[in-house]
Amino acid sequence: MVRIKDDSGTHTKCLLDPFTEEASQLEAAARNTDWEREIAIQLMAKCGLRADEVTYPTLDRLRWSANGDCWLVEVQGKNTKGGGKKTRDAWVPEGVAENMQRFASERDRDTTESIVSVTTPSVRRWVKEAAEQLASNGHGDRWRSVSSHDLRRSWATYHIVERGVDVRTMMSIGGWSDYSA
C-alpha cells in the first residue's frame, strides 16, 4: 500500500492494488462481520463505485455486455459537471457479479432490491471498521488511513497505470467529466 499526504498534510491518500492481497484482506475483514459488507467493498475497490453509489446496484441492473465480454452494472451517481444524477455502466469482474448473485439468492432479495441496503455513512464506516480490524490484527498501521474513496482511487489508478486503459474510457465508466479528476 502506498500512502501520500495531501498538500495540506491533513489527509492521507492510500493506494491499494484492488486485485491483489491488499484488497482481498480488506474484503475478508469485512466478510468476517457480514457478507453484505464484503460486497460493498468489492463494488468500490473492484468496480470503482463511490460510497454513495454502492446502494444503487440491483440484480436487474447487472447484465452481461451486448458483445459478450464482461459484466456491467448500471450505476446512477454524481454528475461531476453539476446538476442531477448521471447514469453510467460500470465494469463488474466476474467474481464480483457471481458474489452479488449468490448473495441476492441466499438472502432472498428481489431483483429490484438493492444488493447493499444501507446508508452512505454506513458504507464508509464499514470500510473504516474493516481497515481498523486489519490494523488491530497486526497487518500494519497503514490500514488506519484507508477510506472508502481510496478504494475508488486505487481502482482507477490500477486500470490506467497497470492495465493501460485509455483515460477517456476510465472517465466514462468511472463517472468523471474532466481530466482534472
N, C-alpha and C positions, 0 to 999 in steps of 0.2 A: 504494500500500500504506500502510495506517495501522498505526503501531506504538504500543502502550500498555504502559508499565511497570506491573507489578502493585504492590499497596500496599507490599510489602516492598522493591521496587526491584531484586529479584534475577532476575526473569523478565520477558521481553518477550513480549507477545501481539501477533501480527500479524494484520491483517485484509486479505485479498486479495479481489478480485472474482472468484469462481470461473468466471464466464462471459465474461471479457474477456481482454485481452492478458496480464495477470499470470499467470493460470492456464495459458494457452497456452504462455507462456515456460517455466514450470516443467515442464509436460508434455514440451515439446520437449527441454529439457535432460536429462530422464530418458530419453526415447526415444533420444537420442544414444548412450546406454550400452546400453539394451536395451528392447525393446517392452513386456516384462512390467512394467518399472518405470513406464512411462507409464500403463499400465492401473491399477496400484496407486495412483498419484497421482490419476487420474481418479475412482477409487472413493471416495477421501477427499474430494477437492475438489468433485466434481460430484454425488456420491451421499450424502455425509455419513457414510461409514463410519469407524469408529475404526480405528486402525492394526492392532489385534488382530482386527478383523473382515474385513480385506481378503482373507484367505486362505479365507474361507468360501464365497463365490460360485462356483458351477459353472454350466455351461450348462443343466443340468436344473433349476436353481433360478431361472433367468432366464425370465420369461414376459411375454406381453402381457396387460394387465389384462383382467378379465372384461368391463368396459364398453367396452373397446377404445380407450382414450385415452392410455395410457402403458405403458412398460416397467416392470416391477417385478422385484426380486431378493429372494429370501428370505435373511435375514441372521440368524445366531444370535450374539448378543453379550451384553455386560454387562447385568446386571439392576441398575439403579440403586437398587432397593429392597432389594437383597441377595439371597442365595440363588443358585440355579442360573442358567444362561444363559437369556436371553429371546429368543424368535423374533419377528421382525417383517418386514414388507415395506418395502423402500426403493425410492424412485423412481430410475429409471435413464434419463438422457437418451438419445434415440435414437442419437446419435453414439457414446456410450459402449457401448451394447448392441451396435451394429454392430462396434465395435472389439474387444470381447470375443469375439464370434462369429468374426470373421476370425482373430484370434489363436489361438483354440482349434482352428480348422480347419487353419491353416497349421502349427501346432506339433503337430498330431495328438493333441490332448488328448481323452480320453474325456469324455462328457457329465457323468460323475460326478466327474471330476478337477478340483481347484481351478484356477481360471484363474491366480491368483497363488499360487505354491507355494514360499514361503519363510517364515522365522520372522518374528515381530513385530519383533524388533530389526533385522532386515534391512530391513523396510519403513520403519521410522523412519530408518535410515541412508540409504536411497535418497532420501528427501525431503531430508535434510541435504546429501547429495552433489550433488543437482540444484540446490539453492539456492546452495550454495557455488560450483558451476560458473557460475551466473549472476552472482554477486558478483565472481568472478575474471575474468569476461569483460566487465566494465565496466557491468553493469546496476545497480550500486549496492550499497553495503554493507548496506543494509536486508535483503537476502536472507539474510544470515548469521544473522538472528534467527528465521527461519521454521522451524516444527516441523510434524510430522505432525498434531498436534492443532489447529494454526492452520488447517489446511485444512478440518477439520470445523466449527470455529467460524465460519469465513468462509462456509461453505455455509449454515449455519443463519441467520446474520445476514443474508445476502443474501436468503434466502427470506422471512424475517419483515419486514425493513425495506424492501427494494426491491420485492418482489413482493406484499407484504401477505398472505402465507399465515397463516392462523389459527395461533396459538401451540399450541393443542391438537393440531392436525394435525401440526405440526412435532415436537411431543413424541412423538407416535405413530410417525412414520416415522424419527425420529432416535433413538428408544430411551431417552428421558428420562422419568422417572416424576414429577418435580415441577418447578414453575416456577422454583425457585432455580437449577437447572442452566442 
